[in-house]
Amino acid sequence: MEDDLGYDIRGRQSAIFRLFCFDKEGLAHMLFYRIAIFVSMFLIASIMIGLYFYGTALILTSKALIMLIWILFMPQLFETGKAMSIIATDGAVFNRFNASFIQFGLKKKRTYIAFLIFPYLLLLIWIVGLLVMLGSWFA
């Protein structure tokens, strides 16, 4: 009886490539997230090996894996910033409304420009942080 109530018309969550047809951002988000899970397991192992054999967690392998995790986290950060903008503007930015609703039912405000820029600004700060981290490690 519970199976009838729990049917999800979007399909199995394990089949993430079904998103390719209708949500490429969602596919990138889920794909990078799942890759990051496995990379983080290798990162933990690398840190433990580095601590045990070399006395420091930041061996070259750990640094490379941290950099990879930093890059893999970018779609999550962008989608979070985008969701925050959508919530703050009640769906006025990054919308998929029909033209008549946009013309008659949506109040446009100048502050929405800031919400449109917000996810990209987050990415820019994130990339600058990556460059600063790499500069401090390898300088």
Residue frames as a rotation matrix with the C-alpha (Angstrom) as fourth column:
MET 1
0.566 0.824 0.000 0.00
0.824 -0.566 0.000 0.00
0.000 0.000 -1.000 0.00
GLU 2
0.440 -0.468 -0.766 2.85
0.165 -0.796 0.582 2.41
-0.882 -0.383 -0.273 0.77
ASP 3
-0.557 -0.688 0.465 4.35
0.570 0.091 0.817 1.79
-0.604 0.720 0.341 -2.67
ASP 4
0.045 0.664 0.747 1.32
0.969 -0.212 0.129 3.36
0.244 0.717 -0.653 -4.32
LEU 5
0.897 0.320 -0.306 1.68
0.411 -0.859 0.305 6.52
-0.165 -0.400 -0.902 -2.23
GLY 6
0.375 -0.853 -0.364 5.42
0.031 -0.381 0.924 6.85
-0.926 -0.358 -0.117 -2.72
TYR 7
0.317 -0.243 0.917 5.66
0.913 0.341 -0.225 6.87
-0.258 0.908 0.330 -6.50
ASP 8
0.028 -0.403 -0.915 7.91
0.003 -0.915 0.404 9.61
-1.000 -0.014 -0.025 -7.87
ILE 9
0.850 0.427 0.308 7.11
0.288 0.112 -0.951 10.53
-0.441 0.897 -0.028 -11.47
ARG 10
0.621 -0.686 -0.380 10.62
-0.769 -0.626 -0.126 11.98
-0.151 0.371 -0.916 -11.97
GLY 11
0.596 -0.401 -0.695 12.14
-0.135 0.804 -0.579 8.51
0.791 0.440 0.425 -11.80
ARG 12
0.671 -0.408 -0.618 14.82
0.730 0.509 0.456 6.98
0.129 -0.758 0.640 -9.61
GLN 13
0.922 -0.373 -0.109 17.15
-0.310 -0.876 0.370 9.39
-0.233 -0.307 -0.923 -7.89
SER 14
0.202 -0.891 0.406 20.08
0.124 0.435 0.892 7.10
-0.972 -0.130 0.198 -8.71
ALA 15
0.054 -0.121 0.991 19.57
0.983 0.183 -0.032 7.70
-0.177 0.976 0.129 -12.44
ILE 16
0.062 -0.039 -0.997 20.89
0.333 -0.941 0.058 11.26
-0.941 -0.336 -0.046 -12.44
PHE 17
-0.891 -0.453 0.013 21.49
0.159 -0.285 0.945 11.40
-0.424 0.845 0.326 -16.20
ARG 18
-0.126 0.927 0.353 17.71
0.992 0.113 0.059 11.63
0.014 0.358 -0.934 -16.64
LEU 19
0.335 0.212 -0.918 18.23
0.467 -0.883 -0.033 15.29
-0.818 -0.418 -0.395 -15.71
PHE 20
-0.676 -0.733 0.075 20.13
0.417 -0.296 0.859 15.94
-0.608 0.612 0.506 -18.95
CYS 21
-0.440 0.568 0.695 16.92
0.841 -0.011 0.541 16.46
0.315 0.823 -0.473 -20.93
PHE 22
0.446 0.803 0.396 15.36
0.572 -0.596 0.564 19.07
0.689 -0.025 -0.725 -18.68
ASP 23
0.988 -0.097 0.120 17.80
-0.154 -0.643 0.750 20.34
0.004 -0.760 -0.650 -16.03
LYS 24
0.487 -0.869 -0.088 21.45
0.354 0.289 -0.889 20.58
0.798 0.402 0.449 -17.03
GLU 25
-0.104 -0.487 0.867 22.32
-0.660 -0.619 -0.427 22.71
0.744 -0.616 -0.257 -13.98
GLY 26
0.593 0.403 0.697 20.77
-0.794 0.439 0.421 20.08
-0.136 -0.803 0.580 -11.75
LEU 27
0.934 -0.308 -0.183 22.79
0.215 0.891 -0.400 17.40
0.286 0.334 0.898 -13.53
ALA 28
0.067 -0.956 0.287 26.04
-0.001 -0.287 -0.958 19.32
0.998 0.063 -0.021 -12.99
HIS 29
0.076 0.055 0.996 25.09
-0.922 -0.376 0.091 19.88
0.380 -0.925 0.022 -9.34
MET 30
0.823 0.342 0.454 24.36
-0.509 0.798 0.322 16.19
-0.252 -0.496 0.831 -8.69
LEU 31
0.810 -0.560 -0.172 27.27
0.292 0.640 -0.710 14.86
0.509 0.525 0.682 -10.75
PHE 32
-0.066 -0.870 0.488 29.85
-0.253 -0.458 -0.852 17.09
0.965 -0.180 -0.190 -9.10
TYR 33
0.262 0.248 0.933 28.34
-0.955 -0.075 0.288 16.32
0.141 -0.966 0.217 -5.68
ARG 34
0.973 0.161 0.168 28.63
-0.186 0.972 0.145 12.58
-0.140 -0.173 0.975 -6.19
ILE 35
0.477 -0.877 -0.051 32.18
0.335 0.235 -0.912 12.84
0.812 0.419 0.406 -7.51
ALA 36
-0.035 -0.484 0.875 33.08
-0.621 -0.675 -0.398 15.04
0.783 -0.557 -0.276 -4.52
ILE 37
0.766 0.350 0.540 31.90
-0.642 0.463 0.611 12.33
-0.037 -0.814 0.579 -2.12
PHE 38
0.893 -0.450 -0.021 34.45
0.441 0.884 -0.155 9.85
0.088 0.129 0.988 -3.49
VAL 39
0.183 -0.856 0.484 37.22
0.214 -0.446 -0.869 12.43
0.960 0.262 0.102 -3.79
SER 40
0.296 -0.029 0.955 36.66
-0.805 -0.545 0.233 13.40
0.514 -0.838 -0.185 -0.15
MET 41
0.981 0.013 0.195 37.17
-0.116 0.842 0.526 9.77
-0.158 -0.539 0.828 0.88
PHE 42
0.499 -0.857 0.129 40.54
0.715 0.323 -0.620 9.79
0.490 0.401 0.774 -0.90
LEU 43
0.143 -0.403 0.904 41.31
-0.247 -0.899 -0.362 13.14
0.959 -0.171 -0.228 0.74
ILE 44
0.747 0.175 0.642 40.67
-0.660 0.078 0.747 11.73
0.081 -0.982 0.173 4.20
ALA 45
0.890 -0.449 0.085 42.93
0.438 0.891 0.119 8.77
-0.129 -0.069 0.989 3.43
SER 46
0.295 -0.807 0.511 45.63
0.518 -0.314 -0.795 11.10
0.803 0.499 0.326 2.07
ILE 47
0.321 -0.129 0.938 45.50
-0.617 -0.780 0.103 13.30
0.718 -0.612 -0.330 5.16
MET 48
0.907 0.054 0.418 45.72
-0.374 0.561 0.739 10.28
-0.195 -0.826 0.529 7.46
ILE 49
0.695 -0.704 0.147 48.68
0.706 0.629 -0.327 8.85
0.138 0.331 0.934 5.51
GLY 50
0.209 -0.615 0.760 50.37
0.157 -0.746 -0.647 12.24
0.965 0.255 -0.060 5.54
LEU 51
0.547 0.049 0.836 49.90
-0.745 -0.427 0.512 12.61
0.382 -0.903 -0.197 9.29
TYR 52
0.951 -0.130 0.282 51.17
-0.048 0.835 0.548 9.11
-0.306 -0.534 0.788 9.98
PHE 53
0.557 -0.755 0.346 54.21
0.829 0.528 -0.182 9.01
-0.046 0.388 0.920 7.68
TYR 54
-0.108 -0.624 0.774 55.20
0.674 -0.618 -0.405 12.65
0.731 0.478 0.487 7.21
GLY 55
-0.511 -0.071 -0.857 53.85
0.826 -0.316 -0.466 14.40
-0.238 -0.946 0.220 10.30
THR 56
-0.746 0.325 -0.582 51.80
-0.319 -0.941 -0.117 16.90
-0.585 0.098 0.805 8.29
ALA 57
0.057 0.877 0.478 48.38
0.321 0.437 -0.840 16.65
-0.945 0.202 -0.257 6.73
LEU 58
0.768 0.301 -0.566 49.25
-0.316 -0.590 -0.743 18.82
-0.557 0.749 -0.357 3.74
ILE 59
-0.343 -0.792 0.505 51.32
0.248 0.442 0.862 16.57
-0.906 0.421 0.045 1.56
LEU 60
-0.854 -0.070 -0.515 51.21
-0.419 -0.493 0.762 17.20
-0.307 0.867 0.392 -2.19
THR 61
-0.791 0.604 -0.100 48.46
0.415 0.650 0.637 14.61
0.449 0.462 -0.765 -2.75
SER 62
-0.202 0.729 -0.654 46.29
0.905 -0.116 -0.409 16.19
-0.374 -0.674 -0.637 -0.05
LYS 63
-0.489 -0.028 -0.872 46.80
-0.070 -0.995 0.071 19.63
-0.869 0.096 0.485 -1.55
ALA 64
-0.957 0.122 -0.264 45.77
-0.262 0.034 0.965 18.38
0.126 0.992 -0.001 -4.99
LEU 65
-0.551 0.793 -0.260 42.68
0.735 0.608 0.299 16.68
0.395 -0.027 -0.918 -3.58
ILE 66
-0.237 0.440 -0.866 41.71
0.627 -0.612 -0.482 19.79
-0.742 -0.657 -0.131 -1.57
MET 67
-0.734 -0.077 -0.674 42.01
-0.384 -0.773 0.506 21.83
-0.560 0.630 0.538 -4.76
LEU 68
-0.887 0.429 -0.171 39.84
0.079 0.506 0.859 19.27
0.455 0.748 -0.483 -6.59
ILE 69
-0.314 0.789 -0.528 37.20
0.946 0.215 -0.243 19.37
-0.078 -0.576 -0.814 -3.82
TRP 70
-0.452 0.086 -0.888 37.30
0.164 -0.970 -0.178 23.18
-0.877 -0.226 0.425 -4.01
ILE 71
-0.876 0.086 -0.475 36.57
-0.477 -0.306 0.824 23.00
-0.075 0.948 0.309 -7.74
LEU 72
-0.743 0.610 -0.274 33.91
0.417 0.743 0.523 20.30
0.523 0.274 -0.807 -7.37
PHE 73
-0.402 0.592 -0.699 32.09
0.799 -0.146 -0.584 22.43
-0.448 -0.793 -0.414 -4.79
MET 74
-0.953 -0.067 -0.296 31.59
-0.047 -0.930 0.363 25.32
-0.300 0.360 0.883 -7.23
PRO 75
-0.613 0.790 -0.012 28.23
0.032 0.040 0.999 24.12
0.790 0.612 -0.050 -8.69
GLN 76
-0.076 0.572 -0.817 26.88
0.942 0.309 0.129 23.61
0.326 -0.760 -0.563 -5.16
LEU 77
-0.564 -0.221 -0.795 27.89
0.570 -0.801 -0.182 27.14
-0.597 -0.556 0.578 -4.24
PHE 78
-0.977 0.205 -0.052 26.37
-0.174 -0.639 0.749 28.60
0.120 0.741 0.660 -7.41
GLU 79
-0.366 0.896 -0.250 23.08
0.344 0.380 0.859 26.75
0.865 0.228 -0.447 -6.96
THR 80
-0.139 0.277 -0.951 22.87
0.987 -0.037 -0.155 27.82
-0.078 -0.960 -0.268 -3.31
GLY 81
-0.791 -0.200 -0.578 23.43
0.205 -0.977 0.057 31.45
-0.576 -0.073 0.814 -4.29
LYS 82
-0.851 0.524 -0.030 20.87
-0.152 -0.192 0.970 31.13
0.502 0.830 0.243 -7.05
ALA 83
-0.178 0.808 -0.561 18.33
0.743 0.485 0.462 29.59
0.645 -0.335 -0.687 -4.65
MET 84
-0.372 -0.001 -0.928 18.92
0.797 -0.513 -0.319 32.37
-0.476 -0.859 0.191 -2.15
SER 85
-0.959 0.012 -0.284 18.28
-0.147 -0.877 0.457 34.95
-0.244 0.480 0.843 -4.88
ILE 86
-0.600 0.785 -0.154 15.10
0.114 0.275 0.955 33.20
0.792 0.555 -0.254 -5.99
ILE 87
-0.107 0.553 -0.826 13.82
0.958 0.280 0.063 33.01
0.266 -0.785 -0.560 -2.42
ALA 88
-0.581 -0.205 -0.787 14.69
0.563 -0.800 -0.208 36.64
-0.587 -0.564 0.580 -1.65
THR 89
-0.878 0.228 -0.420 12.85
-0.428 -0.768 0.476 37.92
-0.214 0.598 0.772 -4.74
ASP 90
-0.056 0.896 0.441 9.90
-0.332 0.399 -0.854 35.51
-0.941 -0.195 0.275 -4.60
GLY 91
0.092 0.025 0.995 10.96
0.645 0.760 -0.078 33.99
-0.759 0.649 0.054 -7.90
ALA 92
0.845 0.291 -0.448 11.44
-0.078 -0.763 -0.642 37.22
-0.529 0.578 -0.622 -9.82
VAL 93
0.122 -0.859 -0.497 15.05
-0.975 -0.196 0.100 36.44
-0.184 0.473 -0.862 -10.76
PHE 94
-0.860 -0.507 -0.059 16.15
-0.500 0.813 0.299 33.28
-0.103 0.287 -0.952 -12.57
ASN 95
-0.146 0.913 0.381 12.50
-0.452 0.281 -0.847 32.56
-0.880 -0.296 0.371 -13.31
ARG 96
-0.985 0.001 0.170 10.78
0.146 0.514 0.845 30.44
-0.086 0.858 -0.507 -15.90
PHE 97
-0.243 0.943 -0.227 7.46
0.171 -0.189 -0.967 32.23
-0.955 -0.274 -0.116 -15.83
ASN 98
-0.012 0.304 0.953 5.38
0.992 0.125 -0.027 32.72
-0.127 0.944 -0.303 -18.93
ALA 99
-0.730 -0.424 0.535 5.51
0.570 -0.810 0.137 36.08
0.376 0.405 0.834 -20.70
SER 100
0.081 0.838 0.540 2.07
0.158 -0.546 0.823 37.28
0.984 0.018 -0.177 -19.61
PHE 101
0.745 0.138 -0.653 2.84
0.645 0.098 0.757 36.73
0.169 -0.986 -0.016 -15.93
ILE 102
-0.290 -0.923 -0.253 6.17
0.936 -0.329 0.127 38.53
-0.200 -0.199 0.959 -16.27
GLN 103
-0.655 0.053 0.754 4.46
0.392 -0.829 0.398 41.46
0.646 0.556 0.522 -17.99
PHE 104
0.044 0.833 0.551 1.41
-0.242 -0.526 0.815 41.81
0.969 -0.170 0.178 -15.70
GLY 105
0.848 0.458 -0.265 1.98
0.081 0.382 0.921 39.89
0.523 -0.803 0.286 -12.48
LEU 106
0.299 -0.836 -0.461 5.62
0.950 0.305 0.064 40.50
0.087 -0.457 0.885 -11.67
LYS 107
0.998 -0.024 -0.061 6.82
-0.012 -0.982 0.190 43.71
-0.064 -0.188 -0.980 -10.09
LYS 108
0.365 -0.923 0.124 10.32
0.731 0.202 -0.652 44.56
0.577 0.329 0.748 -11.27
LYS 109
0.966 -0.145 -0.214 12.62
0.059 -0.683 0.728 46.33
-0.251 -0.716 -0.652 -8.84
ARG 110
0.588 -0.807 -0.060 16.09
-0.582 -0.371 -0.724 47.75
0.561 0.460 -0.688 -9.28
THR 111
0.102 -0.568 0.817 17.38
-0.930 0.237 0.281 45.71
-0.353 -0.788 -0.504 -6.36
TYR 112
0.847 0.271 0.457 16.78
-0.130 0.940 -0.317 42.54
-0.515 0.209 0.831 -8.39
ILE 113
0.697 -0.675 -0.243 19.94
-0.376 -0.055 -0.925 43.32
0.611 0.736 -0.292 -10.36
ALA 114
-0.142 -0.752 0.643 21.95
-0.979 0.011 -0.203 42.66
0.146 -0.659 -0.738 -7.19
PHE 115
0.250 0.315 0.916 20.18
-0.543 0.828 -0.136 39.33
-0.801 -0.464 0.378 -6.77
LEU 116
0.992 0.045 -0.117 20.98
-0.125 0.460 -0.879 38.41
0.014 0.887 0.462 -10.38
ILE 117
0.334 -0.942 -0.009 24.67
-0.576 -0.197 -0.794 39.14
0.746 0.270 -0.608 -9.76
PHE 118
0.426 -0.132 0.895 24.84
-0.893 0.093 0.439 37.43
-0.141 -0.987 -0.079 -6.35
PRO 119
0.877 -0.114 0.467 25.54
0.063 0.990 0.123 33.81
-0.477 -0.079 0.875 -7.47
TYR 120
0.697 -0.648 0.305 28.22
0.439 0.050 -0.897 34.96
0.566 0.760 0.320 -9.90
LEU 121
0.354 -0.546 0.760 29.79
-0.678 -0.709 -0.194 37.16
0.645 -0.446 -0.621 -7.22
LEU 122
0.695 -0.063 0.716 29.92
-0.557 0.582 0.592 34.15
-0.454 -0.811 0.370 -4.92
LEU 123
0.865 -0.378 0.329 31.73
0.491 0.771 -0.406 32.19
-0.101 0.513 0.853 -7.63
LEU 124
0.526 -0.690 0.497 34.18
0.001 -0.584 -0.812 35.02
0.850 0.428 -0.306 -8.18
ILE 125
0.394 -0.342 0.853 34.99
-0.905 -0.307 0.294 35.19
0.161 -0.888 -0.431 -4.46
TRP 126
0.823 -0.026 0.568 35.33
-0.170 0.942 0.289 31.39
-0.543 -0.334 0.771 -4.40
ILE 127
0.784 -0.551 0.287 37.77
0.524 0.338 -0.782 31.41
0.334 0.763 0.554 -7.34
VAL 128
0.360 -0.657 0.663 39.81
-0.462 -0.743 -0.485 34.23
0.811 -0.131 -0.571 -5.78
GLY 129
0.568 -0.102 0.817 39.94
-0.779 0.254 0.573 32.17
-0.266 -0.962 0.065 -2.58
LEU 130
0.905 -0.245 0.348 41.24
0.318 0.933 -0.170 29.20
-0.283 0.265 0.922 -4.57
LEU 131
0.574 -0.714 0.401 43.94
0.286 -0.284 -0.915 31.35
0.767 0.640 0.042 -6.16
VAL 132
0.352 -0.416 0.839 44.97
-0.812 -0.581 0.053 32.77
0.465 -0.700 -0.542 -2.78
MET 133
0.759 -0.044 0.649 45.13
-0.400 0.755 0.519 29.26
-0.513 -0.654 0.556 -1.32
LEU 134
0.826 -0.476 0.302 47.25
0.559 0.627 -0.542 28.02
0.069 0.617 0.784 -4.23
GLY 135
0.476 -0.650 0.592 49.48
-0.126 -0.717 -0.686 31.07
0.870 0.252 -0.423 -3.97
SER 136
0.440 -0.285 0.851 50.07
-0.895 -0.211 0.392 30.45
0.067 -0.935 -0.348 -0.28
TRP 137
0.833 -0.078 0.547 50.81
-0.085 0.960 0.267 26.77
-0.546 -0.270 0.793 -0.81
PHE 138
0.610 -0.530 0.589 53.10
0.776 0.550 -0.308 26.92
-0.161 0.645 0.747 -3.79
ALA 139
0.858 -0.305 0.413 54.80
-0.104 -0.891 -0.442 30.32
0.502 0.337 -0.796 -3.42
